[in-house]
Amino acid sequence: MALERVTVSRVGGLGLDLAEFECQCGNGGSCSLSDVIEGSNVANTGQFQSGDAPVSVAAVGDPDTLTEGVPTGMVLVDGLNFDATIGELGRFKDCPALAITVKRLTPR
């Protein structure tokens, strides 16, 4: 498993197409990127792949200039279901850019 941290513009939206997968451990679901939407900010980075699972999100830029209510540190989203992941991403709606860390499964 590899971790990738990518800075993405939020201007015009991220373009994340997330899907929830059921966990067999009884803890609900977990999200991963089901598709990279062509022409989106996520696609324009060239660094996201289908199957990537979001681990954390952070605002990019000077914390003193962030809109009130926007988290100033890293927010963990690893293992959250779809609704909770979207809820956490929504907390950053007024940020011009985000640093998104994803985990990527790699073949042995």
N, C-alpha and C positions, 0 to 999 in steps of 0.2 A: 504494500500500500504506500502510495506517495501522497504528500500534501502539496498543493499548489495554491499560492496566494496571488490573486490577480486584482488589479485596480480597474474598475469599470465605471464609466460615466452613467449617471442616472438621468441625464437630460434626455427626455423623450422615452424614458422607461428602460428597464434592464433587458427585457426580452428573455427572461428565464422561463422555460417550460418545465415545471416540476411535476413529478408524479409521486404518489404515496405508495409504499410497499408495506405489506403486513409483515410484522415481526412474529416469528413463531414463539417468542418468549412470553407472549401475553401482555406486552407493554404498548400495544397499539401499532402505529406505523412509523415509518421513517421515509424521508424524502430524498430523491435524487433527481438529477437533470434528465428528463426523458427525451429532450430534443433541444438543439440549438436553433433558435429561430433566425432564419436567414435575414441579413441586413440589420439585426438588432445590435445593441451595444455589446452584449455578451459575445455574439458572433464576430463582431469587429475586432475583438481582442485576439481571436484565433487561438485562445488558450483553454477553452472549455470543451468538454467532450460529453456525449451522452453517457449516462451512468455515473458521472461525478456526483458526489454527495456533499452538500454544503456543511461546513463545520463551524465557521464563524463569519461574522460580518462586522465591519468597523467603518466609521465615517473617515473620509480622507480630508485632510486639511487641518487648519488651526482650530482646536477645540473651542477657543474663545469666540470664534465667528459663527459657530453652529446655532441654528434656531433652537429656542428653548424647547426642551423635551426630547431632543435628539440625544441618544446615548453618546457619551464622549469616549467610551472605551470599546473593547471588543465584546460582542454579544455572541454567546455560543448558541448554535442552532442544531448541532449534531444530535441526531436521534429524535428530533421533534417531528410530529406528524405534519401533514400539509397545512392545516389551518394555523397551527402554532408557528410554523416557519414563515408563512405569509404574514402573520401578525407581527413577527419580529422584523421582517423586512420593511413592513409598513411604517415602523418607527423611524425609518431613515428617509421617508418620502421627500423631505425638504433638503436633502444633501445632494450636492452636484456630482459627487463620486463616492464609491464604496470600495473598500478592500474586502474581497470575498475569498475565504480559504475553503477549498474543497479537498476531499480525499478521493483518490483515484485508485481503483484496484489495478494491479499490474500482474501479468502472468509470472509464475515462478519459473 
